[in-house]
Amino acid sequence: MMSLDLHPLFRNNRDIELALRQFVFKANNAGEPVAEIIPGKGSGQLRARVLAFLDQKHIRKLYVRREVDSGNSGRILVYFE
């Protein structure tokens, strides 16, 4: 399973956006069935930002569904076909 940890990037908005975009395209092209994005628990602002990114129409077309891990709210799973 591919994984992206956003902890080192949490202060730079441009780097977060770029890392998310590259990660989603790479996971989709690699044929991964599921990939994880780790925004961390914290205040939830980074998680909300990641979810908003994933909900953009052009990004939404790349995956089947996404969910916040029920056992760990600091982890987002993205499922591809």
Steps between C-alpha positions, in 0.01 A plus 500: 500500500632842407512757776540878521587657836420872503659574839819651351299722261221628723613864500545555128171512307659477156707194598192327645301553180786383281572193714133398501463544125817304422409226746146446369614490137790268584278260700239499224757433226672229707177301520492505879165378638530722808731776617524683830550867574609589851411857598523417871242556769581851626227760473351342188576793269746306287260204477224737386733647241590154366133402479419824316783428256372147440146631442602719204326377184816437296662309790179311587508337155825321589370290790194300600458612861681649794447460871645609830624187678248415773776381734736790434359843413848613390497266201305533174461202268453555127366207295576465129354261243 
